[in-house]
Amino acid sequence: MILTCFFVCVQGADQEKSFYIVYLEDQPVNEESAVQTHLNVLSSVKGSFVEAKESMVYSYTKSFNAFAAKLSSHEAQKLSKMEIVLSVVPNTYRKLHTTRSWDFLGLPLTAKRKLKTESDIVVGVLDTGITPNSDSFKDDGFGPPPAKWKGACGPYANFSGCNNKIIGAKYFKLDGNRDPADILSPLDMDGHGTHTSSIVAGDLVQNASLFGLAKGTARGGVPSARVAMYKVCWASSGCADMDILAAFDTAIHDGVDVISISIGGGPANYVTDSIAVGGFHAMKKGIITVASAGNDGPSFGRVSNDAPWLVTVAASGTDRQFRSQVKLGNGKSFSGIGVNTFDKQKPHPLVSGADIARNSKSKEEARLCYQDALDPKKVKGKLVFCLGGYGTDSVVKGFGGVGIIVESDQFPDSAQIFMAPGTTVNSSTGETIANYINSSSSASAVIRKSHEVQVRAPFVASFSSRGPSPGSKRVLKPDIAAPGVDILASYTLLKSLTGLKGDTQFSKFTVMSGTSMACPHVAGVAAYVKSFHPKWSPAAITSAIITTATPMSRRVNREAELAYGAGQVNPRRAINPGLVYDMNDFSYVQFLCNEGYKGSSIAKLIGSKSINCSSLLPGLGYDALNYPTFQLSLKSTKKPTVAVFRRTLTNVGPTPAVYNVTIQSPKGVDIVVRPRSLSFEHSMQKRSFKVVIRAKPMAVMQMVSGSLRWKSTHRVVRSPIVVYSPEEDSAQNWSFV
């Protein structure tokens, strides 16, 4: 299952009014006075205190000063002109973007851990809810929540409650609209939130599998850590900005250490996007936010959650794939991809969707196995070959068909779960099957139960969103890659495996694919690093994760760093990076000024009426940011482009230490680093250096990459360097050198 990430604006029940988020200046003294201020402001446009109270749906008072309310466009415009109001932003709705994976990343059960500190780590997950009675969230051996914890848990309808593993659970549904497919409770009716939560911090569950597939010990990256669920995504409406912001506000106040959010699709604007805004406030409080890159690959320039204070995660594949054998009546066999849990199948008549159409007019749609195009009588008892996608097995089974073979070249690396005997083949194999059907009067086939095969890995998933970042030409995104293909993790018994009509398969564990699954892997690594270094800033942890990544192959992944960032996350190396690129919130303000954001728009991130970028100490260098990677966008296709980057490294390793630079320059690019050696005499000592990149002109939509490595006797601090020639609003036909 791939959960794609996009957003649409949805209006409230009253068509003339919609939900807006209103940001105010200055942090109130307490919650009561903040709410009163919000109502007073709202009253000025509503005409009365009573109307203001009826239209306001939430006050953000814990971490930042804002409120959400139902307003007409005229009322929103009036509010935006008030002295105390920083900005008024329309609410939008978004969609949701492990037995083997942690071992594959080199973090086995025997890995070094600081269990006492790890048990004090709280991971906040913003998702569809959680399944409290899942085996992954048992609290055997857990002590009480850490003393710092301020969160709460219910009671809620149909929710069995928290324990010493799940120490917080809340839901946010501020629009007040009833969702017929969900309940007002942190209970997970979808399975997505349970899955992501167990990847990041699930306890050990032996003999976990999906009907025998992927059998092993399921566990999260930090099994001893605690989980707090903030349900913001709903079955029918998706994930609202105002709910996401409320969850951030609450999670920051509750005392989480890491936030994992597998949601995306907002605007590429760092001061209006709800995840960017929430993540900024979390960062100011020392909380790192890890977010999914999105599932809009393989097109370029579609990466989401690309603010530099967020860790943006791409999805990679592991060395395991699920395949099923298809044996035709003529004796030929093929391998299809997918999860088919049905055993002991026998050959059945094989037909093409086009041959079982209701009539001649519906023949083309019948090829795709559209419900209204097929003749139910001709489907019954048949194995159907379709040029279709997700959900066609439900159509075929609903008409009494016995199974399905789907021809598709989309997402060839992730396994769809079938609700009837089924598998997916590529167009080449599909052509062979179609020819067999057309040449035989009694074509037949059988699909065997899926099995595991070993494949070459890691690789970037085809669906994983690629850079360049739509938000900034100066920041490389995604940051890092982690397993996100065919990940086995906990699920809910309240929903069938596919969620399709007629599916009777239910399981405590399931396989999912998406950057949604990759994100909690890196959130788990962030928590793992924090358990060793509790006082490190979010930027320091991000740097440790990026600079210790395992480089991935450009031969396997032609889009290179635009697909995988610094490479595959390496948990055990991340706890000892040697040096880190550290930053604070002021560094990001300097970056935003350098990017051309107006001071008035930046102001809501720090709670002041306005910021005068021209009077601020400017950030240093081309990108005005102390980031662990380097990206240069060429200014001209005819003249060379020269950029100066300035960076500062902080020693977090043993001393004394000397690091010497090694540069890998791509063709057509000269890279000079000064000084070429950095000496550190004590811990937390800082040393600065300058990188001058001179790049020859390239044709538009061309990209090259190299790297900068600081090497000591025992450590390597690696940063990728990307140079590309952009073309506005283009997402195809990139050239890689």
NUMAR-45844 format. One line per 10 residues: number of its first residue (from 1); their letters; for each residue x, y, z of C-alpha. Coordinates in steps of 0.1 Angstrom, whole numbers, padded with zeros to 4 digits. Each point is the difference from the previous one (the first is absolute). Last residue first. Layout:
% NUMAR-45844
NUM) A) X:Y:Z  ...
//
This chain:
% NUMAR-45844
737) VFSWNQASDE) 0267:0132:-0153  -0038:0000:0005  -0025:0015:-0025  -0035:0009:0011  -0028:-0007:-0025  -0030:0008:0023  -0012:0022:0028  0001:0035:-0014  -0017:0030:0017  0031:0022:-0004
727) EPSYVVIPSR) 0031:-0015:-0015  0030:-0006:0023  0036:-0007:-0007  0014:-0022:0027  0030:-0003:0024  -0002:-0024:0029  0026:-0004:0027  -0004:-0029:0024  0014:0004:0036  0021:-0026:0017
717) VVRHTSKWRL) 0015:0000:0035  0024:-0029:0002  0013:-0014:0033  0029:-0020:0015  0032:0017:-0009  -0017:0032:-0012  -0017:0006:-0033  -0021:0030:-0010  -0017:-0010:-0033  -0015:0022:-0027
707) SGSVMQMVAM) -0020:-0016:-0027  -0009:0001:-0037  -0031:0004:-0021  -0011:0009:-0035  -0035:0012:-0012  -0014:0010:-0034  -0035:0015:-0004  0012:0029:-0020  0033:-0005:-0019  0030:0006:0021
697) PKARIVVKFS) 0023:0030:0006  0033:-0006:0018  -0002:-0002:0037  0023:0018:0025  -0006:-0011:0036  0018:0018:0028  -0002:-0017:0034  0010:0019:0031  0009:-0014:0035  -0009:0005:0036
687) RKQMSHEFSL) 0011:-0018:0031  -0019:-0004:0033  0010:-0017:0032  -0028:-0021:0016  0027:-0024:0015  0036:0011:0001  0031:0004:-0021  -0015:0000:-0035  0020:0005:-0031  -0014:0006:-0035
677) SRPRVVIDVG) 0019:-0006:-0032  -0006:0012:-0035  -0007:0036:0010  -0015:0010:-0024  -0018:-0023:-0024  0001:0003:-0038  -0025:-0017:-0023  0002:0002:-0038  -0029:-0014:-0020  -0001:-0010:-0036
667) KPSQITVNYV) 0002:-0037:0008  -0009:-0008:0036  0024:0009:0028  0008:-0025:0028  0016:0019:0027  0020:-0014:0030  0004:0023:0030  0023:-0007:0030  -0013:-0004:0035  0023:0002:0031
657) APTPGVNTLT) -0011:-0012:0034  0010:0006:0036  -0025:-0009:0011  -0028:-0026:-0003  -0032:0009:-0019  -0026:0027:0002  0020:0027:-0018  -0021:0027:-0014  0003:0009:-0037  -0006:0034:-0015
647) RRFVAVTPKK) -0009:0006:-0036  0003:0027:-0027  -0010:-0005:-0036  0013:0021:-0028  -0016:-0002:-0034  0014:0004:-0035  -0021:-0006:-0031  0017:-0003:-0034  -0017:0018:-0030  -0023:-0013:-0028
637) TSKLSLQFTP) -0027:-0021:0017  -0002:0026:0028  -0009:0002:0037  0009:-0036:0009  -0017:-0014:0031  0025:-0011:0026  -0006:-0025:0027  0022:-0008:0030  -0008:-0024:0029  0004:0001:0038
627) YNLADYGLGP) -0017:0034:0002  0015:0030:0018  -0024:0024:-0019  0004:0033:-0018  -0003:-0019:-0033  0027:0018:-0020  0021:0009:0030  -0006:0014:0035  -0034:0009:0015  -0006:0037:0003
617) LLSSCNISKS) 0001:0018:0033  -0035:0014:0001  -0007:0036:-0010  -0010:-0008:-0036  -0022:-0029:0011  -0022:0024:0021  -0023:-0025:0018  -0036:0008:0007  -0028:-0003:0025  0019:-0025:0022
607) GILKAISSGK) -0009:-0036:0008  0031:-0019:-0013  -0015:-0019:-0028  -0027:0026:-0005  0026:0026:-0008  0014:-0018:-0031  -0030:0014:-0020  0006:0036:0012  0037:-0002:-0007  -0007:-0009:-0036
597) YGENCLFQVY) 0015:-0032:-0013  0028:0005:-0025  0020:-0032:0004  0027:0019:0019  -0026:0012:0025  -0012:-0036:0004  0036:-0012:0005  0006:0027:0027  -0032:-0011:0017  0014:-0036:-0002
587) SFDNMDYVLG) 0032:0010:0018  -0020:0018:0026  -0017:-0033:0009  0032:-0017:0009  0027:-0018:-0020  0026:-0028:0002  0020:-0017:-0028  0014:-0030:0019  0034:-0016:0004  0010:-0035:0012
577) PNIARRPNVQ) -0031:-0017:-0013  -0003:-0025:0029  -0037:-0008:0005  -0006:0002:-0037  0024:-0028:-0008  -0023:-0025:0017  -0031:0013:-0017  0012:0001:-0036  -0027:0018:-0022  0004:-0008:-0037
567) GAGYALEAER) 0013:0028:-0022  0008:0038:0004  -0032:0009:-0019  -0016:-0031:-0015  -0018:0011:-0031  0015:0034:-0008  0032:-0015:0013  0003:-0024:-0029  -0027:0003:-0027  0015:-0031:-0017
557) NVRRSMPTAT) -0005:-0022:0030  0016:-0034:-0007  0031:0015:-0017  -0001:0029:0023  0006:-0024:0029  -0008:0010:0035  0023:0015:0026  -0005:-0013:0036  -0012:0029:0021  0024:0013:0027
547) TIIASTIAAP) -0002:0037:-0010  -0038:0000:-0003  -0009:-0017:0034  0026:0020:0020  -0011:0032:-0017  -0037:-0006:0009  0010:-0007:0036  0020:0032:0002  -0028:0020:-0016  -0025:-0014:0025
537) SWKPHFSKVY) 0023:0011:0028  0020:-0025:0020  -0007:-0001:0037  -0012:-0036:0002  0030:-0014:-0018  -0001:-0038:0002  -0038:-0003:0002  -0001:0029:-0025  0017:-0021:-0026  -0025:-0029:0004
527) AAVGAVHPCA) -0029:0025:-0001  0014:0014:-0033  0004:-0035:-0013  -0036:-0008:0009  -0011:0032:-0018  0021:-0013:-0029  -0020:-0032:-0001  -0032:0018:0007  0004:0020:-0033  0007:-0030:-0023
517) MSTGSMVTFK) -0034:-0015:0007  -0020:0031:-0010  0025:0003:-0029  -0021:-0028:-0013  -0005:-0037:0001  -0021:-0022:0023  0001:-0036:0011  -0024:-0012:0027  -0001:-0012:0036  -0029:-0007:0024
507) SFQTDGKLGT) -0018:-0015:-0030  -0034:0001:-0017  -0009:-0014:-0035  -0037:-0001:-0008  0002:0026:-0029  -0035:0005:-0015  0002:0037:-0004  0036:0013:0002  0018:0009:0032  0030:-0019:-0014
497) LSKLLTYSAL) 0011:-0019:0031  -0035:0002:0016  -0006:0027:0026  -0008:-0003:0037  0026:-0026:0006  0027:0028:0000  0035:-0002:-0013  0035:-0006:0014  0031:0000:-0023  0013:-0017:-0031
487) IDVGPAAIDP) 0016:0024:-0024  -0005:-0007:-0037  0020:0031:-0012  0008:0029:0023  0035:-0007:0013  0019:0032:0006  0014:0029:-0021  0015:0033:0011  -0003:0037:-0004  -0026:0003:-0028
477) KLVRKSGPSP) 0008:0027:-0008  0031:0020:-0007  -0004:0037:0010  0010:0030:-0022  -0027:-0002:-0026  -0026:0004:0027  -0036:-0010:0005  -0006:-0022:-0031  0029:-0021:0011  0019:-0017:-0028
467) GRSSFSAVFP) -0010:-0026:0008  -0016:-0034:-0003  -0031:-0015:0015  0001:-0038:0008  -0023:-0019:-0023  0028:-0018:-0019  0016:-0011:0032  0036:0009:0004  0023:-0030:0000  0018:-0018:0028
457) ARVQVEHSKR) 0002:-0028:-0011  0003:-0028:-0025  -0029:-0025:0004  -0006:-0031:0021  -0033:-0018:-0005  -0028:-0005:0024  -0030:-0022:-0009  -0035:0008:-0012  -0026:-0028:-0004  -0002:-0015:-0035
447) IVASASSSSN) -0022:0015:-0028  -0015:-0025:-0024  -0007:0004:-0037  -0024:-0010:-0027  -0007:0007:-0037  -0026:-0022:-0017  -0004:0014:-0035  0037:0010:-0001  0018:0025:-0022  -0016:0031:0014
437) IYNAITEGTS) 0006:-0010:0036  0036:-0010:-0007  0006:0034:-0018  -0014:0018:0030  0023:-0019:0024  0030:0008:-0021  -0010:0037:-0002  -0004:0001:0037  0035:-0014:0006  0014:0030:-0020
427) SNVTTGPAMF) -0025:0024:0017  0011:-0009:0035  -0018:-0025:0022  -0022:0005:0031  -0014:-0029:0021  -0033:-0015:0011  -0019:-0026:0020  -0027:0021:0016  0003:0030:0024  0034:0009:-0015
417) IQASDPFQDS) 0027:0019:0019  0020:0022:-0023  0038:-0006:0001  0024:0029:-0007  0028:0001:-0025  -0019:0003:-0033  -0017:0033:0011  -0019:0004:-0033  0009:-0024:-0028  -0034:-0017:0003
407) EVIIGVGGFG) -0017:-0032:-0013  -0023:-0015:0027  -0006:-0037:0002  -0033:-0007:0019  -0018:-0027:0020  -0030:-0022:0004  -0026:0022:-0015  -0034:0001:0017  -0011:0035:-0011  0012:0015:0033
397) KVVSDTGYGG) 0033:-0019:-0003  0007:0017:-0034  -0009:0035:0013  0019:-0004:0033  0030:-0013:-0020  -0002:0032:-0021  0006:0021:0031  0035:0014:-0008  0010:0000:-0036  -0012:-0012:-0034
387) LCFVLKGKVK) 0010:-0015:-0033  -0019:-0032:0011  0004:-0038:-0004  -0029:-0018:0017  0000:-0034:0016  -0035:-0012:-0006  -0027:-0017:0021  -0024:0029:-0006  0013:0027:-0022  -0022:-0008:-0030
377) KPDLADQYCL) -0032:0002:0020  0011:0033:0016  0005:0016:-0034  0026:0027:0005  -0001:0037:-0009  -0019:0013:0031  0027:-0014:0023  0030:0012:-0018  0023:-0029:-0009  0025:0022:-0018
367) RAEEKSKSNR) -0004:-0020:-0032  -0038:0003:0007  0004:0038:-0005  0012:-0007:-0035  -0028:-0025:-0007  -0029:0021:0013  -0014:0009:-0034  0001:-0036:-0012  -0022:-0012:0028  0001:-0012:0037
357) AIDAGSVLPH) 0037:-0007:-0004  0014:-0035:0006  0025:-0001:-0028  0016:0033:0008  0006:-0011:0036  0021:-0028:-0013  -0008:-0036:0009  0017:-0028:0018  -0020:-0032:0009  0012:-0013:0034
347) PKQKDFTNVG) 0030:-0020:0011  0001:-0011:0037  0009:0020:0031  0014:-0016:0031  0009:0033:0018  -0015:0035:0000  0023:0026:0016  0007:0019:-0032  0023:0029:0007  0012:0016:-0032
337) IGSFSKGNGL) 0026:-0003:-0027  -0004:-0024:-0029  0024:-0028:-0012  -0008:-0018:-0032  -0005:-0037:-0010  -0007:-0016:-0034  -0016:-0034:0000  -0027:0007:-0026  -0026:0003:0027  0018:0030:0015
327) KVQSRFQRDT) 0019:-0001:0033  0002:0033:0020  0025:-0001:0028  -0004:0025:0028  0025:0026:0013  0007:0019:0032  0033:0019:0001  0028:0001:0026  0033:0017:-0004  -0013:0033:0014
317) GSAAVTVLWP) -0015:0028:-0020  0004:0037:0006  -0025:0027:0009  0010:0037:0003  0000:0019:0033  0000:0037:0006  0015:0010:0034  -0018:0033:0007  0019:0032:0010  0010:0005:-0037
307) ADNSVRGFSP) -0036:0002:-0011  -0006:-0027:-0027  -0032:-0017:0012  -0008:-0009:-0036  0022:-0013:-0029  -0016:0006:-0034  0029:0016:-0019  0005:-0031:-0022  -0025:-0026:-0010  0008:-0036:0013
297) GDNGASAVTI) -0016:0006:0023  -0031:0016:0016  0001:-0020:0032  0010:0026:0025  0032:0010:0018  -0012:-0013:0034  0007:0021:0031  0023:-0001:0030  -0004:0028:0026  0028:0005:0026
287) IGKKMAHFGG) -0011:0015:0033  0023:0026:0017  -0027:0025:0009  0008:0022:-0029  0000:-0031:-0023  -0036:-0007:0011  -0010:0035:-0010  0016:-0004:-0034  -0015:-0034:-0005  -0035:0014:0006
277) VAISDTVYNA) 0006:0027:-0026  0015:-0024:-0025  -0028:-0025:0006  -0026:0027:-0004  0014:0015:-0032  -0003:0038:0003  0035:0011:0009  0021:-0026:-0019  -0020:0003:-0033  0001:-0030:-0023
267) PGGGISISIV) -0038:-0004:0005  -0012:-0031:0018  0002:-0036:-0013  0011:-0019:0031  -0007:-0025:0027  0023:-0026:0016  0007:0020:0031  0025:-0012:0026  0007:0024:0029  0029:-0006:0024
257) DVGDHIATDF) 0005:0010:0036  -0036:0003:0011  -0007:0022:0030  -0037:0005:0002  0003:0037:-0009  0017:-0008:-0033  -0025:-0028:-0007  -0029:0024:0007  0010:0028:-0024  0011:-0026:-0026
247) AALIDMDACG) -0034:-0017:0002  -0019:0033:-0002  0021:0009:-0031  -0009:-0033:-0016  -0037:0004:0008  0000:0035:-0015  0018:-0012:-0031  -0026:-0028:-0005  0009:-0036:-0006  -0022:-0022:-0022
237) SSAWCVKYMA) -0038:0006:-0003  -0014:-0035:-0003  0021:-0023:0021  0014:0026:0023  0035:0013:0007  0009:0021:0030  0004:-0027:0027  0028:0010:0024  0016:-0032:0013  0026:0001:0028
227) VRASPVGGRA) 0025:-0029:0000  0026:-0009:0025  0036:-0013:-0007  0012:-0035:0009  -0004:-0014:-0035  0020:0028:-0016  0003:-0009:-0036  -0033:-0019:0001  -0005:-0038:0002  -0013:-0030:-0019
217) TGKALGFLSA) 0017:-0033:0006  -0002:-0022:-0031  -0023:-0012:-0027  -0001:0021:-0032  -0029:-0021:-0014  -0017:-0026:0022  -0035:0015:-0001  0015:0034:0003  0027:-0006:0026  0011:0006:0037
207) NQVLDGAVIS) 0017:-0030:0015  0013:0020:0030  -0013:0035:0008  0026:0024:0015  -0014:0034:0010  -0010:0025:-0026  0019:0034:0000  0005:0014:-0035  -0015:-0028:-0021  -0028:-0007:0025
197) STHTGHGDMD) -0012:0036:-0002  0001:-0001:-0038  -0022:-0031:-0002  -0025:0010:0027  -0004:0034:-0017  -0007:-0016:-0034  -0025:-0026:0013  -0031:0019:-0011  -0024:-0002:0030  0027:0010:0024
187) LPSLIDAPDR) -0015:0009:0034  0010:0035:0011  -0038:0006:0004  -0028:0018:-0018  -0008:-0029:-0023  0006:-0007:-0037  -0018:-0011:-0032  -0030:0022:0006  0022:0031:0006  -0020:0026:0019
177) NGDLKFYKAG) 0009:0036:-0008  0011:0020:0030  0027:0018:-0020  0024:-0003:0030  0005:-0037:-0002  0031:-0005:0022  0007:-0033:0019  0020:-0008:0031  0022:-0029:0012  0029:0002:0025
167) IIKNNCGSFN) 0020:-0026:0019  -0001:-0028:-0025  0027:-0022:0016  -0009:0004:0037  -0036:-0005:-0007  -0027:0019:-0019  -0037:-0006:-0004  -0024:-0026:-0013  -0013:0024:-0026  -0036:-0007:-0011
157) AYPGCAGKWK) -0010:0035:0010  0027:0020:0017  0013:0004:0036  0022:0016:-0010  0038:-0001:0001  0021:0030:0013  0033:0016:-0005  0022:0018:0024  0031:-0022:0000  0031:0013:0017
147) APPPGFGDDK) -0001:-0027:0026  0005:-0027:-0026  -0030:-0024:-0003  -0002:-0028:0026  0022:-0031:-0004  -0001:-0024:-0030  0007:-0037:0005  -0032:-0011:-0019  -0015:0031:-0016  -0017:-0015:-0030
137) FSDSNPTIGT) 0001:0022:-0030  0012:-0023:-0028  -0025:-0027:0011  -0028:0024:-0011  -0026:0007:0027  0004:0038:-0003  -0006:0001:-0038  0011:0035:-0009  -0013:0032:-0017  0000:0012:-0036
127) DLVGVVIDSE) 0033:0019:0002  0021:0025:0019  0025:-0021:0020  0017:0014:0031  0030:-0020:0011  0008:0002:0037  0036:-0009:0011  0003:-0008:0037  0002:-0038:-0008  0030:0008:-0023
117) TKLKRKATLP) 0018:0017:0029  -0002:-0032:0022  0006:-0023:-0030  0032:0016:-0012  0005:-0023:-0030  0028:-0018:-0019  -0015:-0022:-0027  -0008:-0036:0009  -0036:0002:-0014  0015:0010:-0033
107) LGLFDWSRTT) 0004:0035:-0013  0019:-0004:-0033  -0025:0015:-0023  -0010:-0034:-0013  -0005:-0012:0036  -0024:0029:0005  -0019:-0008:-0032  -0005:-0037:0006  -0027:-0006:0025  -0017:0033:-0004
97) HLKRYTNPVV) -0076:0146:-0081  -0031:0003:0018  -0023:0026:-0015  -0003:0037:0005  -0029:0024:0008  0004:0038:-0001  -0008:0028:0024  0003:0035:-0014  0028:0021:0015  -0004:0033:0018
87) SLVIEMKSLK) 0032:0018:0009  0017:0021:0028  -0031:0013:0017  0005:0025:0028  -0002:0031:-0022  -0031:-0012:-0018  0000:-0001:-0039  0000:-0038:-0001  -0032:-0001:0021  -0019:0021:-0026
77) QAEHSSLKAA) 0010:-0023:-0028  -0010:-0031:0020  -0034:0016:0007  -0005:0007:-0038  0010:-0035:-0009  -0026:-0013:0024  0012:-0015:0032  0000:-0033:0020  0027:0002:0026  0035:-0013:0009
67) FANFSKTYSY) 0021:0019:0025  0036:0011:0004  0028:0006:0025  0027:-0026:0001  0012:-0029:0022  -0028:-0005:0025  -0028:0024:-0011  -0014:-0011:-0033  -0037:0008:0005  -0025:-0022:-0019
57) VMSEKAEVFS) -0034:0000:-0017  -0009:0037:0001  -0033:0007:-0018  -0024:-0004:0029  0022:0019:0025  0003:0029:-0025  -0038:0001:-0005  -0006:0002:0038  0027:0027:0004  -0018:0022:-0026
47) GKVSSLVNLH) 0006:0018:-0033  0019:-0028:-0017  0029:0022:-0011  0009:0015:0033  -0012:-0031:0018  0028:-0020:-0015  0026:0022:0016  -0018:-0002:0033  -0004:-0037:-0002  0037:-0006:-0007
37) TQVASEENVP) 0010:0023:0028  -0022:-0019:0024  0015:-0033:-0012  0035:0014:0007  -0010:0014:0034  -0012:-0035:0011  0030:-0018:-0015  0026:0021:0018  0024:0030:-0005  -0008:0003:-0037
27) QDELYVIYFS) 0029:-0003:-0025  0002:0030:-0022  -0015:0005:-0035  -0030:-0018:-0013  -0005:-0028:-0027  -0035:-0007:-0013  -0008:-0034:-0015  -0030:0000:-0023  -0030:-0023:-0004  -0025:0008:-0027
17) KEQDAGQVCV) -0031:0021:-0004  -0024:0007:-0029  -0005:-0037:-0007  -0013:-0006:0036  0009:-0037:0006  0036:0009:0000  0022:0003:-0031  0027:-0024:-0011  0033:0011:-0015  0019:-0029:-0015
7) FFCTLIM) 0032:-0017:0009  0022:-0027:-0013  0020:-0030:0013  -0003:-0035:-0014  -0006:-0030:0022  0016:-0029:-0017  -0014:-0034:0010
//
